[in-house]
């Protein structure tokens, strides 16, 4: 056994680590008439209410956070879709440009021009004989070049067109005079 001092206690190196000789007992705020069981639920109810309040505040902050960033995310998503659409349009335009450059290079070749003249217009080279098959109904069989009908003039005689332009110019001047306020210069 450990040696005890004069008043029966252990020496300074022995005993509890914190230096206290007796353990502290928790203090209760309950009245002496209340039992220990009835005093315990009150602190839990208060801490439960605090946790609920904290949870509600945290939930409200989360909802505000989501609401504030929803519009930004929607705009970002729409811009991303627009970028993809423009990139697809850009690729399509580049493909069309490549096709047009290829067609331009073909038209620069004299052999291609001759081939197109033979196919489209039915032309033949000097010294060649061209044949057309005509059916029993008198129509040319197979592909044949057709001249387009001349466009009918939808405009009247030049004098009517001249007078129409004079009338139109007069109406434009009358309209502009009605819409613009008259301003007088002050001396």
C-alpha positions, 0 to 999 in steps of 0.5 A: 500500500501507498504511504499515507500522510498525516491526515490519511491522504496519499502523497502529492504524486498519488491520486487523481491525475487532475489533482482533485481528491474527490470526483466532482458530481454533476450539478442539477438545476431541478428542484428537490421535489422533482425527480431526476427522470423529469429533469432529464427531458427538459434539456433534451427538448431544448436541444431538440428545438435548437437542432430543429431551428438550425435545421430549418435555417440550414434548409432555408439557406440551401433553398435560397442557394439553389434558387439563386443559382438555378437561373445561372445554371439554366442560362449556362445550359442554354448557352451550351446548347446554342454553342453546340448548335452553332458549332454544328452549323459551322461544320455544315457551312465548312462542308458546303464551302468545301463542296463549292470549292470542289465545284469551282475547281471542276468548272475550271477544267475545260473537259468538265465544261465540255461534258456539261455542255453536251449533257445540258444543252445537247451540243456536239463537237464539230465533225460529230453527229448528234441524234435525238430519238423522237417518239410516236407522239412527236416528243423527244425521248430522254433528257433534252434541253428545254429553253425556258419561256421568256418572262412576261413583262409585268411592268407597263409602258415607260411613261406609266412607270415614270409617272408612278415614281413621281407619285411615289416620291410625292407621297413620301415627301407628304408623309415625312412632312406630317411626321416631322414637326415644323421647327422655326428658327429663332432670331 
